[in-house]
Amino acid sequence: LLLCFRTGQSHRENYTIFTEFTFQGFSSFHEHQMTLFVVFLKLYIFTLAGNVIIVTIIRIDRHLHTPMYFFLSMLSTSETVYTLVILPRMLSSLVGMSQSISLAGCATQMFFFVTFGITNCFLLTAMGYDRYVAICNPLRYTIIMNKRVIGLIVAMTQVSAVFRLPFCATKVAHFFCDIRPVMKLSCIDTTVNDILTLVISVLVLVVPMGLIFISYVLIISTILKIASAEGRKKAFATCASHLTVVIVHYGCASIAYLKPKSENTRDQDQLISVTYTVITPLLNPVVYTLRNKEVRDALYRAICRKHS
């Protein structure tokens, strides 16, 4: 994959060919890069271990073979692949290894990042609808939802639009091939691409957020009608974990992709990106394992079976 740009003010078409980009990463935090490496490595290991445990426990424990935990296992799998696409390269750059990436590698990274990011959005929406059905319509507790094909189509559209642009620079002011930092390297006006990104962001973020909001309005109105305080507490507890992940995931993604591109500095953009590439995947095993009694009980049963 070769991309080129036009140079000079004359009418002659002279081209400079690029074969790779270079990540600037956390260069502005140069004196703290080793500290960042240790912190991010620990978080990454915990995220991988936590998500693998969740998927394994849900698979082997029949008590968790419900739609809610099916979606949770899918979310854990998606989060695991999502972090594998970004974090290993980010960690290697923090210890001074090569920060360059081929254009084909950059396009591939962006494709998987967008695909699994969209998949996570749809899975969180499905889990919100799952909670609505379980609480508001428990006698019709069944969900069939598969949006992976949509995620692939949207990702292919977004990535192909970005990498059709001619590029005038190679230094990506980020630690991975995110959409806006790569588009900033283009020689030409990217208004059309910005509009496409905004439309996709609205469809992927605003619409699902609206559906989740409606689900929780109905859920809360139903919970408030429950006579016993214990029943209300239990119903709220089943939604708390999901709602925590939703707020962080959609909040950070909305700030990153729905705000005007002129806002925020490079460091602020990277901080936001760290939140939804490092912190949000970590929240999944934390809130669904440490705060979820059913998962804790299943983990306890699995440990007991292993030592019996």
Sequence and secondary structure as in RCSB ss.txt:
>XXXX:A:sequence
LLLCFRTGQSHRENYTIFTEFTFQGFSSFHEHQMTLFVVFLKLYIFTLAGNVIIVTIIRIDRHLHTPMYFFLSML
STSETVYTLVILPRMLSSLVGMSQSISLAGCATQMFFFVTFGITNCFLLTAMGYDRYVAICNPLRYTIIMNKRVI
GLIVAMTQVSAVFRLPFCATKVAHFFCDIRPVMKLSCIDTTVNDILTLVISVLVLVVPMGLIFISYVLIISTILK
IASAEGRKKAFATCASHLTVVIVHYGCASIAYLKPKSENTRDQDQLISVTYTVITPLLNPVVYTLRNKEVRDALY
RAICRKHS
>XXXX:A:secstr
  EEEEESSSSS EEEEE EEEE TTGGGGGGHHHHHHHHHHHHHHHHHHHHHHHHHHHH GGG SHHHHHHHHH
HHHHHHHHHHHHHHHHHHHTT   EEEHHHHHHHHHHHHHHHHHHHHHHHHHHHHHHHHHH GGG       HHH
HHHHHHHHHHHHTTS BS  EESSSS  HHHHHTTBSS  HHHHHHHHHHHIIIIIHHHHHHHHHHHHHHHHHTT
 SSHHHHHHHHHHHHHHHHHHHHHHHHHHHHHHS TTSS HHHHHHHHHIIIIIHHHHHHIIIIIS HHHHHHHH
HHHHHHH 
